[in-house]
Amino acid sequence: MTSFETLRDLPHRDVAGRLLADGWNVCGTGDWATVWRSPEGTLVARVSPFEPAYGIFVDLCRRLEGHPLLPRIAFDAALAGGGRLTVMEFLLAADPAEAEGVVERWVAASPDDPISEVRRVAEQLDAEAATSVPFWGGLDHNPGNVMKNAAGELKLVDLFYAAGLEIYRVLLEDPAKVAEAFAADRREYICDIAALARSSSPDEMAAIRAAAASIA
């Protein structure tokens, strides 16, 4: 079994290597992170090389630990160079109709609905992050952020986001502004996020890496 504490403060590449060696397999790729599933299938590990925003979602889950609409977080830690490792219960995609229903509940948020507590704390964290997290994007409560666990219980995930497109636009146009926003040891792997690897041309990758190197 993987000892998560031994992964704390490692670079994201080393974490990925350890997970692979322990029998974990990639089961998903988002814009910021790669998601690994444990050998027994009960957990996933979200590994991000550069992570400005996900800690706010983890904070939400911890403030409302045990809430039926939030996933169980098994482990969370910053990684060397600005990444983040978050281990949580394995979730499946929700039925589209169920997901739409949860979004409708969020909008209505009647006091007797458990989702109202999630919305209240999420909005509070959003307001706080808007003043403290560089390139903060805000709340993201679209149907794609509704999943379900193995028991079929609906869960809200990834409720916040960073303005990633803006970060990389500014990096190319005015690298010094990105240097001001993120300390050097928090952006060492800024070029390694999944969205760049998935969608950038070789020329685009070269330009981004050159801009990052100019403020290294």
Backbone hydrogen bonds, N-H to C=O, Kabsch-Sander energy under -0.5 kcal/mol:
donor,donor_aa,acceptor,acceptor_aa,energy
4,F,2,T,-0.9
6,T,3,S,-1.1
7,L,4,F,-1.9
8,R,4,F,-0.6
8,R,5,E,-0.9
9,D,78,A,-1.6
10,L,7,L,-1.8
12,H,80,A,-0.5
14,D,11,P,-0.5
15,V,11,P,-1.9
16,A,12,H,-2.4
17,G,13,R,-2.0
18,R,14,D,-2.4
19,L,15,V,-2.6
20,L,16,A,-2.4
21,A,17,G,-2.3
22,D,18,R,-1.7
23,G,20,L,-1.5
24,W,19,L,-2.7
25,N,37,R,-2.0
27,C,35,V,-3.1
28,G,35,V,-1.3
30,G,33,A,-2.6
34,T,47,V,-2.3
35,V,28,G,-3.1
36,W,45,A,-2.6
37,R,25,N,-3.5
38,S,43,L,-2.6
41,G,38,S,-1.2
44,V,88,M,-2.7
45,A,36,W,-3.0
46,R,44,V,-0.5
46,R,86,T,-3.4
47,V,34,T,-3.0
47,V,45,A,-0.7
48,S,46,R,-0.6
48,S,84,R,-2.6
51,E,82,G,-2.3
56,I,53,A,-2.0
57,F,53,A,-0.6
57,F,54,Y,-0.6
58,V,54,Y,-1.9
59,D,55,G,-2.3
60,L,56,I,-2.0
61,C,57,F,-2.3
62,R,58,V,-2.2
63,R,59,D,-2.6
64,L,60,L,-1.9
65,E,62,R,-1.2
67,H,64,L,-2.4
70,L,67,H,-1.7
73,I,71,P,-0.5
74,A,72,R,-0.6
74,A,87,V,-2.7
75,F,87,V,-1.8
77,A,85,L,-2.3
79,L,83,G,-2.3
80,A,10,L,-1.3
82,G,79,L,-1.7
84,R,48,S,-2.1
85,L,77,A,-2.7
86,T,46,R,-2.1
87,V,75,F,-3.3
88,M,44,V,-2.4
88,M,86,T,-0.5
89,E,72,R,-1.8
90,F,42,T,-2.4
92,L,148,K,-3.6
94,A,146,V,-1.1
99,A,95,D,-2.7
100,E,96,P,-2.5
101,G,97,A,-1.9
102,V,98,E,-1.8
103,V,99,A,-2.0
104,E,100,E,-2.3
105,R,101,G,-2.0
106,W,102,V,-2.2
107,V,103,V,-2.0
108,A,104,E,-2.3
109,A,105,R,-4.0
113,D,110,S,-2.2
116,S,113,D,-2.3
117,E,114,P,-0.8
118,V,114,P,-1.1
119,R,115,I,-2.6
120,R,116,S,-2.3
121,V,117,E,-2.3
122,A,118,V,-2.7
123,E,119,R,-2.6
124,Q,120,R,-1.7
125,L,121,V,-2.7
126,D,122,A,-2.4
127,A,123,E,-2.0
128,E,124,Q,-2.0
129,A,125,L,-2.9
130,A,126,D,-2.0
131,T,127,A,-0.5
131,T,128,E,-1.1
132,S,129,A,-1.1
133,V,129,A,-3.1
136,W,133,V,-1.1
137,G,161,Y,-2.2
138,G,161,Y,-1.3
140,D,159,L,-3.0
145,N,142,N,-2.3
146,V,143,P,-1.7
147,M,145,N,-0.5
147,M,155,K,-3.0
148,K,92,L,-2.5
149,N,153,E,-2.1
152,G,149,N,-2.3
155,K,147,M,-3.5
156,L,69,L,-3.5
157,V,145,N,-2.8
161,Y,138,G,-1.8
163,A,135,F,-3.3
164,G,162,A,-2.2
167,I,163,A,-2.1
168,Y,164,G,-2.1
169,R,165,L,-1.8
170,V,166,E,-2.7
171,L,167,I,-2.3
172,L,168,Y,-1.6
173,E,169,R,-2.1
174,D,170,V,-3.7
177,K,174,D,-1.9
178,V,174,D,-0.8
179,A,175,P,-2.1
180,E,176,A,-2.0
181,A,177,K,-1.5
182,F,178,V,-2.4
186,R,183,A,-2.2
187,R,184,A,-1.1
188,E,81,G,-1.1
189,Y,81,G,-1.1
190,I,187,R,-1.5
192,D,189,Y,-2.0
193,I,190,I,-0.5
195,A,31,D,-2.9
197,A,193,I,-1.6
198,R,194,A,-2.2
199,S,195,A,-1.9
200,S,196,L,-2.0
205,M,201,S,-2.6
206,A,202,P,-2.3
207,A,203,D,-2.1
208,I,204,E,-2.4
209,R,205,M,-2.6
210,A,206,A,-2.0
211,A,207,A,-2.2
212,A,208,I,-2.5
213,A,209,R,-2.4
214,S,210,A,-1.5
215,I,212,A,-1.2
216,A,213,A,-0.9
